[in-house]
Amino acid sequence: MRQSADREYADMLADIRIGKVTESAYKLLKERLITPGRHAPVAKICDCYSCLVENKESPLILLPRTSLCDEVNDATLQKTGNPIYTLTAIVTLDTIVSSGRLAFHALILY
């Protein structure tokens, strides 16, 4: 996992999870937008992710909504041709996200 090898990156992701985004993190996130200024189609997100994986990158996709995450996961899983299993999880941690920082649409960190 990339976070274990890069403490600064891991700290940035931990801060983002609780809604704390520094200017440098915000700048990095803006640089990595798939389609700046507009929503990225699921196919574009999946294609970008696939290209990075093929180039031996370890991308992480950040999405603003769980529903979009579900769509991307479903599309990516469909490409594998393997059976898809559904597991139910219990959320045990609340996260706080500043609505002013949810302006991105879809990005992949690498």
DSSP file (Angstrom, degrees, kcal/mol; ACC not computed):
  #  RESIDUE AA STRUCTURE BP1 BP2  ACC     N-H-->O    O-->H-N    N-H-->O    O-->H-N    TCO  KAPPA ALPHA  PHI   PSI    X-CA   Y-CA   Z-CA
    1    1 A M    >>        0   0    0      0, 0.0     3,-0.9     0, 0.0     4,-0.6   0.000 360.0 360.0 360.0 132.0    0.0    0.0    0.0
    2    2 A R  H >>  +     0   0    0      1,-0.3     3,-1.2     2,-0.2     4,-1.1   0.850 360.0  64.7 -60.8 -37.5    1.5    3.4   -1.0
    3    3 A Q  H 34 S+     0   0    0      1,-0.3     3,-0.4     2,-0.2     7,-0.4   0.847  96.6  56.8 -58.1 -34.5    0.5    5.1    2.2
    4    4 A S  H <4 S+     0   0    0     -3,-0.9    -1,-0.3     1,-0.2    -2,-0.2   0.776 110.9  43.6 -69.6 -24.2    2.8    2.9    4.2
    5    5 A A  H << S+     0   0    0     -3,-1.2     2,-0.4    -4,-0.6    -1,-0.2   0.606 115.2  48.8 -93.9 -13.2    5.8    3.9    2.1
    6    6 A D     X  -     0   0    0     -4,-1.1     4,-2.5    -3,-0.4    -1,-0.2  -0.832  59.8-176.9-133.8  92.9    5.0    7.7    2.0
    7    7 A R  H  > S+     0   0    0     -2,-0.4     4,-2.7     1,-0.2     5,-0.2   0.872  85.4  52.9 -60.2 -41.3    4.2    9.2    5.4
    8    8 A E  H  > S+     0   0    0      2,-0.2     4,-2.2     1,-0.2    -1,-0.2   0.914 111.3  46.7 -61.9 -43.2    3.4   12.7    4.0
    9    9 A Y  H  > S+     0   0    0      2,-0.2     4,-2.3     1,-0.2    -2,-0.2   0.916 112.5  50.0 -63.7 -44.6    0.9   11.2    1.5
   10   10 A A  H  X S+     0   0    0     -4,-2.5     4,-2.3    -7,-0.4    -2,-0.2   0.902 110.7  49.7 -62.1 -41.8   -0.7    9.1    4.2
   11   11 A D  H  X S+     0   0    0     -4,-2.7     4,-2.4     2,-0.2    -1,-0.2   0.900 109.0  52.3 -64.2 -40.5   -1.0   12.1    6.5
   12   12 A M  H  X S+     0   0    0     -4,-2.2     4,-2.4     1,-0.2    -2,-0.2   0.931 111.1  46.7 -61.2 -45.5   -2.6   14.1    3.6
   13   13 A L  H  X S+     0   0    0     -4,-2.3     4,-2.1     1,-0.2    -1,-0.2   0.890 110.9  52.2 -64.9 -38.7   -5.2   11.4    3.1
   14   14 A A  H  X S+     0   0    0     -4,-2.3     4,-0.8     2,-0.2    -1,-0.2   0.909 111.0  47.7 -62.6 -41.9   -5.9   11.1    6.8
   15   15 A D  H ><>S+     0   0    0     -4,-2.4     5,-2.8     1,-0.2     3,-0.8   0.914 110.0  52.0 -64.5 -42.9   -6.5   14.9    6.9
   16   16 A I  H ><5S+     0   0    0     -4,-2.4     3,-1.7     1,-0.2    -1,-0.2   0.880 101.7  61.6 -61.4 -38.4   -8.8   14.8    3.9
   17   17 A R  H 3<5S+     0   0    0     -4,-2.1    -1,-0.2     1,-0.3    -2,-0.2   0.800 109.7  40.9 -60.0 -28.5  -10.8   12.0    5.5
   18   18 A I  T <<5S-     0   0    0     -4,-0.8    -1,-0.3    -3,-0.8    -2,-0.2   0.258 123.8-101.0-105.1  12.4  -11.7   14.3    8.4
   19   19 A G  T < 5S+     0   0    0     -3,-1.7     2,-0.7     1,-0.2    79,-0.2   0.585  80.0 131.8  85.3  10.3  -12.3   17.4    6.2
   20   20 A K      < +     0   0    0     -5,-2.8     2,-0.5    -6,-0.2    -1,-0.2  -0.860  27.5 171.7 -99.2 109.4   -8.9   19.1    6.8
   21   21 A V        -     0   0    0     -2,-0.7     2,-0.1    -3,-0.1    -9,-0.0  -0.961  18.4-151.7-124.5 116.7   -7.4   20.1    3.5
   22   22 A T     >  -     0   0    0     -2,-0.5     4,-2.7     1,-0.1     5,-0.2  -0.326  31.6-107.4 -76.9 165.8   -4.2   22.3    3.5
   23   23 A E  H  > S+     0   0    0      1,-0.2     4,-2.4     2,-0.2     5,-0.2   0.895 121.3  50.8 -61.0 -40.3   -3.5   24.6    0.6
   24   24 A S  H  > S+     0   0    0      2,-0.2     4,-2.2     1,-0.2    -1,-0.2   0.896 111.7  47.0 -67.5 -38.2   -0.7   22.4   -0.7
   25   25 A A  H  > S+     0   0    0      2,-0.2     4,-2.7     1,-0.2    -2,-0.2   0.918 111.9  51.0 -66.1 -42.6   -3.0   19.3   -0.6
   26   26 A Y  H  X S+     0   0    0     -4,-2.7     4,-2.4     2,-0.2    -2,-0.2   0.904 109.9  50.0 -61.1 -41.9   -5.8   21.3   -2.3
   27   27 A K  H  X S+     0   0    0     -4,-2.4     4,-2.0     2,-0.2    -1,-0.2   0.925 111.1  48.9 -63.0 -44.9   -3.3   22.3   -5.1
   28   28 A L  H  X S+     0   0    0     -4,-2.2     4,-1.1     1,-0.2    -2,-0.2   0.923 111.1  50.2 -60.8 -44.4   -2.2   18.7   -5.5
   29   29 A L  H >< S+     0   0    0     -4,-2.7     3,-0.5     1,-0.2    -1,-0.2   0.908 109.5  50.7 -61.7 -42.4   -5.8   17.5   -5.7
   30   30 A K  H >< S+     0   0    0     -4,-2.4     3,-1.1     1,-0.2    -1,-0.2   0.870 107.3  54.5 -63.6 -36.1   -6.7   20.2   -8.3
   31   31 A E  H 3< S+     0   0    0     -4,-2.0    -1,-0.2     1,-0.2    -2,-0.2   0.763 108.1  50.7 -67.3 -24.8   -3.7   19.1  -10.5
   32   32 A R  T << S+     0   0    0     -4,-1.1    76,-1.3    -3,-0.5    -1,-0.2   0.304  77.0 130.9 -99.7   8.6   -4.9   15.5  -10.5
   33   33 A L  B <   -A  107   0A   0     -3,-1.1    74,-0.2    -4,-0.2    -3,-0.0  -0.360  51.5-146.5 -61.3 139.8   -8.5   16.2  -11.6
   34   34 A I  S    S+     0   0    0     72,-2.2    -1,-0.1     1,-0.3    73,-0.1   0.933  92.2  10.5 -73.9 -47.2   -9.5   14.0  -14.5
   35   35 A T  S >  S-     0   0    0     71,-0.5     3,-1.8     3,-0.3    -1,-0.3  -0.760  87.8-143.2-133.2  86.1  -11.8   16.5  -16.1
   36   36 A P  T 3  S+     0   0    0      0, 0.0     3,-0.1     0, 0.0    68,-0.1  -0.191  80.0  12.4 -54.6 133.8  -11.3   19.9  -14.5
   37   37 A G  T 3  S+     0   0    0     66,-0.1     2,-0.3     1,-0.1    67,-0.0   0.397 121.7  55.3  84.7  -2.9  -14.4   22.0  -14.1
   38   38 A R  S <  S-     0   0    0     -3,-1.8    -3,-0.3    68,-0.1    67,-0.2  -0.980  92.5 -80.1-154.2 165.7  -16.9   19.3  -14.9
   39   39 A H        -     0   0    0     -2,-0.3    67,-0.0    66,-0.1    65,-0.0  -0.459  42.2-130.9 -69.3 136.5  -18.0   15.9  -13.9
   40   40 A A        -     0   0    0     -2,-0.2    -1,-0.1     1,-0.0    67,-0.0  -0.758  23.8-119.0 -86.7 130.6  -15.9   13.0  -15.2
   41   41 A P     >  -     0   0    0      0, 0.0     4,-2.1     0, 0.0     3,-0.4  -0.356  23.6-115.1 -64.4 150.5  -17.9   10.2  -16.8
   42   42 A V  H  > S+     0   0    0      1,-0.2     4,-2.7     2,-0.2     5,-0.2   0.890 116.9  55.1 -54.9 -42.0  -17.5    6.8  -15.2
   43   43 A A  H  > S+     0   0    0      1,-0.2     4,-2.5     2,-0.2    -1,-0.2   0.893 107.3  49.5 -60.0 -39.9  -15.9    5.5  -18.4
   44   44 A K  H  > S+     0   0    0     -3,-0.4     4,-2.5     2,-0.2    -1,-0.2   0.897 110.8  50.0 -66.0 -41.3  -13.3    8.2  -18.3
   45   45 A I  H  X S+     0   0    0     -4,-2.1     4,-2.4     2,-0.2    -2,-0.2   0.940 113.2  46.0 -61.8 -47.1  -12.5    7.5  -14.6
   46   46 A C  H  X S+     0   0    0     -4,-2.7     4,-2.7     1,-0.2    -2,-0.2   0.897 112.5  50.3 -64.3 -41.2  -12.1    3.8  -15.3
   47   47 A D  H  X S+     0   0    0     -4,-2.5     4,-2.4    -5,-0.2    -1,-0.2   0.918 111.4  48.1 -63.0 -43.9  -10.0    4.4  -18.4
   48   48 A C  H  X S+     0   0    0     -4,-2.5     4,-2.1     2,-0.2    -2,-0.2   0.923 113.0  48.5 -62.5 -44.9   -7.7    6.8  -16.5
   49   49 A Y  H  X S+     0   0    0     -4,-2.4     4,-2.3    -5,-0.2    -2,-0.2   0.933 111.0  50.2 -59.8 -47.6   -7.4    4.3  -13.6
   50   50 A S  H  X S+     0   0    0     -4,-2.7     4,-2.6     1,-0.2    -2,-0.2   0.895 108.8  52.2 -60.5 -41.7   -6.6    1.4  -16.0
   51   51 A C  H  X S+     0   0    0     -4,-2.4     4,-1.4     1,-0.2    -1,-0.2   0.914 110.2  48.3 -61.3 -43.1   -3.9    3.5  -17.8
   52   52 A L  H  <>S+     0   0    0     -4,-2.1     5,-2.8     2,-0.2    -2,-0.2   0.909 111.7  49.0 -65.4 -41.3   -2.2    4.2  -14.5
   53   53 A V  H ><5S+     0   0    0     -4,-2.3     3,-1.8     1,-0.2    -2,-0.2   0.918 109.0  52.9 -63.4 -42.9   -2.3    0.6  -13.4
   54   54 A E  H 3<5S+     0   0    0     -4,-2.6    -1,-0.2     1,-0.3    -2,-0.2   0.807 105.6  55.5 -61.6 -29.0   -0.9   -0.5  -16.7
   55   55 A N  T 3<5S-     0   0    0     -4,-1.4    -1,-0.3    -5,-0.2    -2,-0.2   0.169 123.9-106.2 -89.0  17.4    2.0    2.0  -16.2
   56   56 A K  T < 5S+     0   0    0     -3,-1.8    -3,-0.2     1,-0.2     2,-0.2   0.722  75.2 140.3  66.3  23.6    2.7    0.3  -12.8
   57   57 A E      < -     0   0    0     -5,-2.8    -1,-0.2    -6,-0.2    53,-0.1  -0.490  52.9-135.7 -86.2 165.6    1.2    3.1  -10.8
   58   58 A S        -     0   0    0     52,-0.3   -56,-0.1    -2,-0.2    -5,-0.1  -0.687  33.0-168.2-119.5  75.2   -0.8    2.5   -7.6
   59   59 A P        -     0   0    0      0, 0.0     2,-0.4     0, 0.0    51,-0.2  -0.265  14.1-158.7 -72.2 151.9   -3.7    5.0   -8.2
   60   60 A L  E     -B  109   0A   0     49,-2.1    49,-3.2     2,-0.0     2,-0.5  -0.999  12.4-145.3-125.8 125.8   -6.3    6.0   -5.6
   61   61 A I  E     -B  108   0A   0     -2,-0.4     2,-0.5    47,-0.2    47,-0.2  -0.820   9.3-163.2 -96.7 125.8   -9.6    7.4   -6.8
   62   62 A L  E     -B  107   0A   0     45,-2.3    45,-1.7    -2,-0.5    -2,-0.0  -0.941  13.1-179.8-107.0 126.0  -11.2   10.1   -4.7
   63   63 A L        -     0   0    0     -2,-0.5    43,-0.2    43,-0.2    42,-0.1  -0.938  30.8-135.5-127.3 147.9  -14.9   10.7   -5.5
   64   64 A P  S    S+     0   0    0      0, 0.0     2,-0.4     0, 0.0    42,-0.1   0.680  86.0  39.9 -78.1 -16.9  -17.3   13.2   -3.9
   65   65 A R     >  -     0   0    0      1,-0.1     4,-1.8     0, 0.0     3,-0.2  -0.984  68.8-134.7-137.6 144.3  -20.3   10.8   -3.5
   66   66 A T  H  > S+     0   0    0     -2,-0.4     4,-2.6     1,-0.2     5,-0.2   0.858 107.1  59.7 -61.5 -36.8  -20.7    7.1   -2.5
   67   67 A S  H  > S+     0   0    0      1,-0.2     4,-1.9     2,-0.2    -1,-0.2   0.893 105.9  47.0 -62.5 -39.3  -23.1    6.6   -5.4
   68   68 A L  H  > S+     0   0    0     -3,-0.2     4,-2.5     2,-0.2    -1,-0.2   0.885 109.9  54.0 -68.3 -38.0  -20.4    7.5   -7.9
   69   69 A C  H  X S+     0   0    0     -4,-1.8     4,-2.8     1,-0.2    -2,-0.2   0.916 107.7  50.8 -59.9 -43.1  -17.9    5.3   -6.1
   70   70 A D  H  X S+     0   0    0     -4,-2.6     4,-2.8     2,-0.2    -2,-0.2   0.910 109.9  49.9 -61.0 -42.5  -20.4    2.4   -6.5
   71   71 A E  H  X S+     0   0    0     -4,-1.9     4,-2.5     2,-0.2    -2,-0.2   0.920 112.9  45.9 -62.8 -44.4  -20.7    3.1  -10.2
   72   72 A V  H  X S+     0   0    0     -4,-2.5     4,-2.6     2,-0.2     5,-0.2   0.923 113.8  48.9 -65.9 -44.2  -16.9    3.2  -10.7
   73   73 A N  H  X S+     0   0    0     -4,-2.8     4,-2.8    -5,-0.2     5,-0.2   0.937 112.4  48.2 -60.2 -46.5  -16.5    0.0   -8.7
   74   74 A D  H  X S+     0   0    0     -4,-2.8     4,-2.4     1,-0.2    -2,-0.2   0.923 113.0  47.7 -60.7 -45.0  -19.2   -1.8  -10.6
   75   75 A A  H  X S+     0   0    0     -4,-2.5     4,-1.3     2,-0.2    -1,-0.2   0.905 113.7  47.5 -63.7 -41.5  -17.8   -0.7  -14.0
   76   76 A T  H  X S+     0   0    0     -4,-2.6     4,-0.7     1,-0.2    -2,-0.2   0.912 113.0  48.0 -66.5 -42.8  -14.3   -1.8  -12.9
   77   77 A L  H >X>S+     0   0    0     -4,-2.8     3,-1.0     1,-0.2     4,-0.8   0.877 105.8  58.3 -66.0 -37.1  -15.5   -5.1  -11.6
   78   78 A Q  H ><5S+     0   0    0     -4,-2.4     3,-0.8     1,-0.3    -1,-0.2   0.864  99.2  59.9 -60.1 -35.4  -17.5   -5.8  -14.8
   79   79 A K  H 3<5S+     0   0    0     -4,-1.3    -1,-0.3     1,-0.2    -2,-0.2   0.775  96.9  61.0 -63.9 -26.0  -14.3   -5.4  -16.8
   80   80 A T  H <<5S-     0   0    0     -3,-1.0    -1,-0.2    -4,-0.7    -2,-0.2   0.794  94.3-141.0 -73.3 -27.1  -12.7   -8.4  -14.9
   81   81 A G  T <<5 +     0   0    0     -3,-0.8    -3,-0.1    -4,-0.8    -2,-0.1   0.503  59.0 127.5  78.1   2.7  -15.4  -10.8  -16.1
   82   82 A N  S   <S-     0   0    0     -5,-0.5    -1,-0.3     1,-0.1    -2,-0.1  -0.518  70.7 -88.5 -88.8 159.3  -15.3  -12.4  -12.6
   83   83 A P        -     0   0    0      0, 0.0     2,-0.5     0, 0.0    -1,-0.1  -0.344  40.6-133.4 -63.7 149.2  -18.4  -13.0  -10.4
   84   84 A I        -     0   0    0     -3,-0.1     2,-0.4     2,-0.0   -10,-0.0  -0.921  19.0-165.9-110.0 128.8  -19.4  -10.1   -8.2
   85   85 A Y        -     0   0    0     -2,-0.5     2,-0.5     2,-0.0     0, 0.0  -0.887  11.3-141.4-112.8 143.7  -20.2  -10.7   -4.5
   86   86 A T        -     0   0    0     -2,-0.4     2,-0.4     2,-0.0    -2,-0.0  -0.915  16.7-172.9-107.7 127.9  -21.9   -8.2   -2.2
   87   87 A L        -     0   0    0     -2,-0.5     2,-0.4     2,-0.0    -2,-0.0  -0.952  19.1-133.2-117.6 139.1  -20.8   -7.9    1.4
   88   88 A T        -     0   0    0     -2,-0.4     2,-0.3     2,-0.0    -2,-0.0  -0.762  24.4-168.9 -92.9 135.3  -22.6   -5.8    4.0
   89   89 A A        -     0   0    0     -2,-0.4     2,-0.5     2,-0.0    -2,-0.0  -0.872  18.0-134.3-121.9 155.5  -20.5   -3.6    6.2
   90   90 A I        -     0   0    0     -2,-0.3     2,-0.4     2,-0.0    -2,-0.0  -0.951  20.6-135.3-109.5 123.9  -21.2   -1.6    9.3
   91   91 A V        +     0   0    0     -2,-0.5     3,-0.1     1,-0.1    -2,-0.0  -0.658  29.0 170.1 -80.0 126.7  -19.9    2.0    9.4
   92   92 A T        +     0   0    0     -2,-0.4     2,-0.4     1,-0.1    -1,-0.1   0.371  55.4  66.0-118.0   2.7  -18.3    2.7   12.8
   93   93 A L        -     0   0    0      2,-0.0     2,-0.4     0, 0.0    -1,-0.1  -0.987  64.7-148.5-132.5 126.9  -16.6    6.0   12.1
   94   94 A D        -     0   0    0     -2,-0.4     2,-0.4    -3,-0.1    -2,-0.0  -0.736  16.0-157.7 -87.7 140.2  -18.2    9.4   11.4
   95   95 A T        -     0   0    0     -2,-0.4     2,-0.5     2,-0.0   -77,-0.2  -0.914   7.3-143.4-117.0 149.1  -16.2   11.7    9.1
   96   96 A I        -     0   0    0     -2,-0.4     2,-0.5   -79,-0.2   -76,-0.1  -0.949  19.5-176.8-112.7 122.6  -16.6   15.5    8.9
   97   97 A V        -     0   0    0     -2,-0.5     2,-0.4   -78,-0.1   -78,-0.1  -0.979  25.9-128.3-124.6 127.5  -16.2   17.0    5.5
   98   98 A S    >   -     0   0    0     -2,-0.5     3,-1.7   -79,-0.2     4,-0.2  -0.597  13.7-144.4 -71.9 124.2  -16.3   20.7    4.8
   99   99 A S  G >  S+     0   0    0     -2,-0.4     3,-1.3     1,-0.3    -1,-0.2   0.777  97.2  65.2 -63.4 -25.4  -18.8   21.3    2.0
  100  100 A G  G 3  S+     0   0    0      1,-0.2     3,-0.3     2,-0.1    -1,-0.3   0.691 100.5  51.2 -69.1 -17.6  -16.6   24.1    0.7
  101  101 A R  G <  S+     0   0    0     -3,-1.7     3,-0.4     1,-0.2    -1,-0.2   0.303  86.5  84.4-102.0   8.0  -13.9   21.6   -0.1
  102  102 A L    <   +     0   0    0     -3,-1.3    -1,-0.2     1,-0.2    -2,-0.1  -0.003  53.6 112.5 -96.9  29.7  -16.1   19.2   -2.1
  103  103 A A        +     0   0    0     -3,-0.3    -1,-0.2     2,-0.0   -66,-0.1   0.626  51.3  94.3 -79.6 -12.9  -15.7   21.1   -5.3
  104  104 A F        -     0   0    0     -3,-0.4     3,-0.1     1,-0.1   -65,-0.1  -0.428  57.1-161.6 -77.6 158.3  -13.8   18.4   -7.1
  105  105 A H        -     0   0    0      1,-0.3     2,-0.3   -67,-0.2    -1,-0.1   0.817  65.5 -22.5-107.7 -47.3  -15.6   15.9   -9.3
  106  106 A A        +     0   0    0    -68,-0.2   -72,-2.2   -43,-0.2   -71,-0.5  -0.876  64.4 167.4-165.2 134.8  -13.3   13.0   -9.7
  107  107 A L  E     -AB  33  62A   0    -45,-1.7   -45,-2.3    -2,-0.3     2,-0.5  -0.984  23.6-142.2-148.0 158.5   -9.6   12.6   -9.4
  108  108 A I  E     - B   0  61A   0    -76,-1.3     2,-0.4    -2,-0.3   -47,-0.2  -0.990  14.7-150.3-124.3 126.0   -7.0    9.9   -9.3
  109  109 A L  E       B   0  60A   0    -49,-3.2   -49,-2.1    -2,-0.5   -80,-0.0  -0.759 360.0 360.0 -92.8 139.9   -3.9   10.3   -7.1
  110  110 A Y              0   0    0     -2,-0.4   -52,-0.3   -51,-0.2    -1,-0.1   0.307 360.0 360.0-146.5 360.0   -0.7    8.5   -8.1
